[in-house]
Amino acid sequence: MEPWSLGVDIGGTKVALACVNAKGRILAKMKYPTRPQQSKEAIFEILIQSLKDLCAQMEGSPVSVGVGIAGQIIEKTGLLTVAPNLPSLNNFPIQQKLQEALKLPTFVLNDVKAATWGEWWHGAGKGHRDFVSLFIGTGIGGAIVSGGQMLTGQNNCAGEIGHMIIQMNGPGCTCGNRGCLEALASGWAIARQAHAAIQRAPEEGEAILKLAAGETVTAQHVVEAARKGDPLAMDLVDKAIQAIVTGSIGLVHVLNPARLIIGGGLGAALPGLLERVSEEVSRSALPAARESFGVVGAYLGEEAGVIGAADFALTHWQGRGDDVAQVGP
Ligand SMILES: [Zn+2]
């Protein structure tokens, strides 16, 4: 049997696990809800048991394990220093603990980098050595592949595109700054702007409130109302798209990517987003930077994380890791 790896994607609402082969194909998978209130021991025990249960469905054993998780990870040791969705895992040596429990080489990386790795080798980034990914959901994450390498920066923190400042003195962000891309165009930012607009002029928010049907207004309600032609919702969506366009032009100038890959639930839902970014980059970016540039949607959807984490682990298990730049996709 061909070698295969375990991929783990630990998100804010669910933990997804999969057995993935070198072609990026999922051979078996399962998922369960994330329980942030649990202790680190309980979270870890359930993860190990679930991985063992999943492996029991397979012939043979995995060669390695890859884990994508939201937060800050020390690259060399796989120590998880900050895990915003699972605070009980702060300062948890997740890579070492998994390696000890499963007796397999284990690799831990940021969840957005895992999804980007998946898109690189098995999705929308296939064949490219220079691209930027932008995942727009409740928050905004990104990663950069440049010259055939996924950039880490000195502290494994490169690619925090959501916290790139787009508007000086703009609205406040979760990071403490003002005018970040995330504070202008993420799910939580669109919902916040909708709430504020509806408070100012309740009659203008009727269509959005009707869709929310008594629940708290979310970005999904705003997008749905915009698709139906509601003026307030269209204006909110337009402002979010304009912020993404501005950020994209900056990224094109700084990194000269061949592709911008846009993923995430909201990235796929914002009406006309890909076309607008593509048109405005063609119009505004420096000619040399925009030549052969294209905007594409992510291919792998929700499975990008597990596929990417598993493929990252398989690649590094094979010892190709540092040669990626030379090998290329
Ligand atoms: Zn920020």
Residues whose N, C-alpha, C, O or C-beta is under 5 A from the ligand:
A	BS01	ZN	G162 H163 C173 T174 C175 N177 C180
